[in-house]
Amino acid sequence: MPNTYLFAFRTHDGAFIRVAKVPVTTVAGQANTVTHGLPAAPLAAIYVPTSGNGNWYETQAPDATNVYITVGASGPTSFNAICFY
């Protein structure tokens, strides 16, 4: 998935954190594994539905390759994953 680099900042202890938007456009009414294409594993991801509504949740924490989201019946069909890495 292509991602859009949004901004970066440093924490108080000097760590450099980057933020990117990862479009998730092909989710089905089940558990979904989506490749994020980032150069590092996200520390956290915030999922923002861009179409539809209903039940959805993060299946597991993001790893070095993927983000994981489960969508219930009649749930959203696309998201933006805002990833902090």
PyMOL CGO cylinders between C-alpha atoms (Angstrom):
from pymol import cmd
from pymol.cgo import CYLINDER

trace = [
    CYLINDER, 0.00, 0.00, 0.00, 1.32, 3.47, -0.74, 0.3, 1, 1, 1, 1, 1, 1,
    CYLINDER, 1.32, 3.47, -0.74, 1.58, 5.73, 2.27, 0.3, 1, 1, 1, 1, 1, 1,
    CYLINDER, 1.58, 5.73, 2.27, 1.75, 9.48, 2.72, 0.3, 1, 1, 1, 1, 1, 1,
    CYLINDER, 1.75, 9.48, 2.72, 4.33, 10.91, 5.10, 0.3, 1, 1, 1, 1, 1, 1,
    CYLINDER, 4.33, 10.91, 5.10, 2.55, 13.49, 7.25, 0.3, 1, 1, 1, 1, 1, 1,
    CYLINDER, 2.55, 13.49, 7.25, 5.04, 14.90, 9.77, 0.3, 1, 1, 1, 1, 1, 1,
    CYLINDER, 5.04, 14.90, 9.77, 7.73, 14.06, 12.32, 0.3, 1, 1, 1, 1, 1, 1,
    CYLINDER, 7.73, 14.06, 12.32, 8.58, 15.15, 15.85, 0.3, 1, 1, 1, 1, 1, 1,
    CYLINDER, 8.58, 15.15, 15.85, 11.00, 14.41, 18.67, 0.3, 1, 1, 1, 1, 1, 1,
    CYLINDER, 11.00, 14.41, 18.67, 9.91, 13.18, 22.08, 0.3, 1, 1, 1, 1, 1, 1,
    CYLINDER, 9.91, 13.18, 22.08, 11.32, 14.67, 25.29, 0.3, 1, 1, 1, 1, 1, 1,
    CYLINDER, 11.32, 14.67, 25.29, 13.93, 11.92, 25.46, 0.3, 1, 1, 1, 1, 1, 1,
    CYLINDER, 13.93, 11.92, 25.46, 15.07, 12.73, 21.89, 0.3, 1, 1, 1, 1, 1, 1,
    CYLINDER, 15.07, 12.73, 21.89, 13.41, 9.86, 20.03, 0.3, 1, 1, 1, 1, 1, 1,
    CYLINDER, 13.41, 9.86, 20.03, 12.43, 10.77, 16.47, 0.3, 1, 1, 1, 1, 1, 1,
    CYLINDER, 12.43, 10.77, 16.47, 8.83, 9.78, 15.65, 0.3, 1, 1, 1, 1, 1, 1,
    CYLINDER, 8.83, 9.78, 15.65, 7.39, 9.90, 12.12, 0.3, 1, 1, 1, 1, 1, 1,
    CYLINDER, 7.39, 9.90, 12.12, 3.71, 9.78, 11.21, 0.3, 1, 1, 1, 1, 1, 1,
    CYLINDER, 3.71, 9.78, 11.21, 2.29, 8.44, 7.95, 0.3, 1, 1, 1, 1, 1, 1,
    CYLINDER, 2.29, 8.44, 7.95, -1.18, 7.87, 6.54, 0.3, 1, 1, 1, 1, 1, 1,
    CYLINDER, -1.18, 7.87, 6.54, -1.70, 4.39, 5.11, 0.3, 1, 1, 1, 1, 1, 1,
    CYLINDER, -1.70, 4.39, 5.11, -4.87, 4.08, 3.00, 0.3, 1, 1, 1, 1, 1, 1,
    CYLINDER, -4.87, 4.08, 3.00, -6.71, 0.79, 3.61, 0.3, 1, 1, 1, 1, 1, 1,
    CYLINDER, -6.71, 0.79, 3.61, -9.20, 0.41, 0.77, 0.3, 1, 1, 1, 1, 1, 1,
    CYLINDER, -9.20, 0.41, 0.77, -10.02, -3.25, 0.39, 0.3, 1, 1, 1, 1, 1, 1,
    CYLINDER, -10.02, -3.25, 0.39, -11.32, -4.51, 3.72, 0.3, 1, 1, 1, 1, 1, 1,
    CYLINDER, -11.32, -4.51, 3.72, -13.84, -7.31, 3.90, 0.3, 1, 1, 1, 1, 1, 1,
    CYLINDER, -13.84, -7.31, 3.90, -16.29, -8.21, 6.67, 0.3, 1, 1, 1, 1, 1, 1,
    CYLINDER, -16.29, -8.21, 6.67, -13.66, -10.28, 8.46, 0.3, 1, 1, 1, 1, 1, 1,
    CYLINDER, -13.66, -10.28, 8.46, -10.09, -10.13, 9.77, 0.3, 1, 1, 1, 1, 1, 1,
    CYLINDER, -10.09, -10.13, 9.77, -7.86, -8.21, 7.33, 0.3, 1, 1, 1, 1, 1, 1,
    CYLINDER, -7.86, -8.21, 7.33, -4.08, -8.08, 7.02, 0.3, 1, 1, 1, 1, 1, 1,
    CYLINDER, -4.08, -8.08, 7.02, -2.86, -5.01, 5.15, 0.3, 1, 1, 1, 1, 1, 1,
    CYLINDER, -2.86, -5.01, 5.15, 0.76, -4.33, 4.13, 0.3, 1, 1, 1, 1, 1, 1,
    CYLINDER, 0.76, -4.33, 4.13, 1.73, -0.83, 5.32, 0.3, 1, 1, 1, 1, 1, 1,
    CYLINDER, 1.73, -0.83, 5.32, 4.98, -0.33, 3.35, 0.3, 1, 1, 1, 1, 1, 1,
    CYLINDER, 4.98, -0.33, 3.35, 6.66, 1.67, 6.12, 0.3, 1, 1, 1, 1, 1, 1,
    CYLINDER, 6.66, 1.67, 6.12, 10.42, 1.40, 6.78, 0.3, 1, 1, 1, 1, 1, 1,
    CYLINDER, 10.42, 1.40, 6.78, 9.82, 0.38, 10.43, 0.3, 1, 1, 1, 1, 1, 1,
    CYLINDER, 9.82, 0.38, 10.43, 7.20, -1.29, 12.59, 0.3, 1, 1, 1, 1, 1, 1,
    CYLINDER, 7.20, -1.29, 12.59, 4.59, 1.24, 13.77, 0.3, 1, 1, 1, 1, 1, 1,
    CYLINDER, 4.59, 1.24, 13.77, 4.52, 1.95, 17.48, 0.3, 1, 1, 1, 1, 1, 1,
    CYLINDER, 4.52, 1.95, 17.48, 0.78, 2.57, 17.18, 0.3, 1, 1, 1, 1, 1, 1,
    CYLINDER, 0.78, 2.57, 17.18, -1.93, 2.98, 14.56, 0.3, 1, 1, 1, 1, 1, 1,
    CYLINDER, -1.93, 2.98, 14.56, -5.14, 4.98, 14.64, 0.3, 1, 1, 1, 1, 1, 1,
    CYLINDER, -5.14, 4.98, 14.64, -7.84, 3.77, 12.23, 0.3, 1, 1, 1, 1, 1, 1,
    CYLINDER, -7.84, 3.77, 12.23, -10.21, 6.33, 10.76, 0.3, 1, 1, 1, 1, 1, 1,
    CYLINDER, -10.21, 6.33, 10.76, -13.12, 4.95, 8.67, 0.3, 1, 1, 1, 1, 1, 1,
    CYLINDER, -13.12, 4.95, 8.67, -13.55, 6.76, 5.34, 0.3, 1, 1, 1, 1, 1, 1,
    CYLINDER, -13.55, 6.76, 5.34, -16.68, 4.96, 4.16, 0.3, 1, 1, 1, 1, 1, 1,
    CYLINDER, -16.68, 4.96, 4.16, -19.50, 3.25, 6.00, 0.3, 1, 1, 1, 1, 1, 1,
    CYLINDER, -19.50, 3.25, 6.00, -19.86, 2.69, 9.71, 0.3, 1, 1, 1, 1, 1, 1,
    CYLINDER, -19.86, 2.69, 9.71, -20.50, -0.21, 12.01, 0.3, 1, 1, 1, 1, 1, 1,
    CYLINDER, -20.50, -0.21, 12.01, -18.30, -2.51, 14.07, 0.3, 1, 1, 1, 1, 1, 1,
    CYLINDER, -18.30, -2.51, 14.07, -14.55, -2.72, 13.57, 0.3, 1, 1, 1, 1, 1, 1,
    CYLINDER, -14.55, -2.72, 13.57, -11.45, -3.08, 15.73, 0.3, 1, 1, 1, 1, 1, 1,
    CYLINDER, -11.45, -3.08, 15.73, -7.70, -3.61, 15.56, 0.3, 1, 1, 1, 1, 1, 1,
    CYLINDER, -7.70, -3.61, 15.56, -7.09, -7.38, 15.49, 0.3, 1, 1, 1, 1, 1, 1,
    CYLINDER, -7.09, -7.38, 15.49, -3.52, -7.16, 16.79, 0.3, 1, 1, 1, 1, 1, 1,
    CYLINDER, -3.52, -7.16, 16.79, -0.77, -4.58, 17.08, 0.3, 1, 1, 1, 1, 1, 1,
    CYLINDER, -0.77, -4.58, 17.08, 0.99, -3.57, 13.84, 0.3, 1, 1, 1, 1, 1, 1,
    CYLINDER, 0.99, -3.57, 13.84, 4.24, -5.35, 13.04, 0.3, 1, 1, 1, 1, 1, 1,
    CYLINDER, 4.24, -5.35, 13.04, 7.17, -4.64, 10.70, 0.3, 1, 1, 1, 1, 1, 1,
    CYLINDER, 7.17, -4.64, 10.70, 5.09, -5.53, 7.63, 0.3, 1, 1, 1, 1, 1, 1,
    CYLINDER, 5.09, -5.53, 7.63, 1.34, -5.27, 8.30, 0.3, 1, 1, 1, 1, 1, 1,
    CYLINDER, 1.34, -5.27, 8.30, -1.50, -3.58, 10.12, 0.3, 1, 1, 1, 1, 1, 1,
    CYLINDER, -1.50, -3.58, 10.12, -4.41, -5.75, 11.22, 0.3, 1, 1, 1, 1, 1, 1,
    CYLINDER, -4.41, -5.75, 11.22, -8.07, -4.75, 11.33, 0.3, 1, 1, 1, 1, 1, 1,
    CYLINDER, -8.07, -4.75, 11.33, -11.25, -6.78, 11.71, 0.3, 1, 1, 1, 1, 1, 1,
    CYLINDER, -11.25, -6.78, 11.71, -14.49, -5.45, 10.24, 0.3, 1, 1, 1, 1, 1, 1,
    CYLINDER, -14.49, -5.45, 10.24, -17.90, -6.74, 11.32, 0.3, 1, 1, 1, 1, 1, 1,
    CYLINDER, -17.90, -6.74, 11.32, -20.89, -7.31, 9.06, 0.3, 1, 1, 1, 1, 1, 1,
    CYLINDER, -20.89, -7.31, 9.06, -21.98, -4.09, 7.33, 0.3, 1, 1, 1, 1, 1, 1,
    CYLINDER, -21.98, -4.09, 7.33, -18.89, -2.34, 8.68, 0.3, 1, 1, 1, 1, 1, 1,
    CYLINDER, -18.89, -2.34, 8.68, -16.73, 0.27, 6.95, 0.3, 1, 1, 1, 1, 1, 1,
    CYLINDER, -16.73, 0.27, 6.95, -15.18, -0.68, 3.61, 0.3, 1, 1, 1, 1, 1, 1,
    CYLINDER, -15.18, -0.68, 3.61, -12.16, 1.64, 3.74, 0.3, 1, 1, 1, 1, 1, 1,
    CYLINDER, -12.16, 1.64, 3.74, -9.96, 3.31, 6.35, 0.3, 1, 1, 1, 1, 1, 1,
    CYLINDER, -9.96, 3.31, 6.35, -6.97, 5.54, 6.78, 0.3, 1, 1, 1, 1, 1, 1,
    CYLINDER, -6.97, 5.54, 6.78, -4.46, 4.05, 9.20, 0.3, 1, 1, 1, 1, 1, 1,
    CYLINDER, -4.46, 4.05, 9.20, -2.47, 6.86, 10.83, 0.3, 1, 1, 1, 1, 1, 1,
    CYLINDER, -2.47, 6.86, 10.83, 0.77, 5.10, 11.80, 0.3, 1, 1, 1, 1, 1, 1,
    CYLINDER, 0.77, 5.10, 11.80, 3.37, 6.35, 14.27, 0.3, 1, 1, 1, 1, 1, 1,
    CYLINDER, 3.37, 6.35, 14.27, 6.78, 4.77, 13.61, 0.3, 1, 1, 1, 1, 1, 1,
]
cmd.load_cgo(trace, "trace")
